[in-house]
Each structure stands twice: as structure tokens, then as C-alpha cells.
Amino acid sequence: MTRSNRREAGRRRLAMRLPQMRALIMQARDPWQLELFEAYQMAVEARDRLRRRRFNLKLVREYDETCVEIEQHVIGAMRAPDYPHYCLIP
């Protein structure tokens, strides 16, 4: 999946997961918001691959937690235009 396809897939997935933010998510254009969408899609893809293999449930839970953390960042980013996106990069 190309980067732009992954970003749009993440955007759509987040819009479904966070219906209260759907309109804002679909309108988002800031590069760092697009990076959040891409990161979310990558985390979901990795989690789902591991889940299908039933290989390491602890790692699946870690990816679930990562997805929830990204969802929380998206909620913060959509509610406040000046959300401190620098906190997303360790």
C-alpha cells in the first residue's frame, strides 16, 4: 500500500471509529494529521496480521493500545487546531 493510500485508509478507518469526529477527520489537511492517519493504518494492519496468526496475544494487545493512543491524539488534534503535535514524536 502506498503512503497516500495508507493515509486515506487510516482516515476512513478513524472516521468510522470516531463518528463524533467524522466531518473534521474527513476535512483534515495538515501534514501532521495525515501522518496520524497513516500511523493509525499501519498499527491496525500490524495488529490484524498478528491477530490472524494467533501468534503473540501480548503483542496484539500492545498494538490495540497503540491504536487507542493514536485515536486519542486524533481527538485532541481535531478539537484544538493548535494541538501540540510535537508530543506525538518521541
GIJO-V356426 format. One record per helix or strand. SS is the DSSP state (@ for helix, = for strand). FROM is the first residue (numbers start at 1). LEN is the number of residues. If there is no record, write none. Layout:
SS_FROM_LEN / SS_FROM_LEN
This chain:
@_3_15 / @_19_9 / @_31_23 / @_57_23 / @_85_4
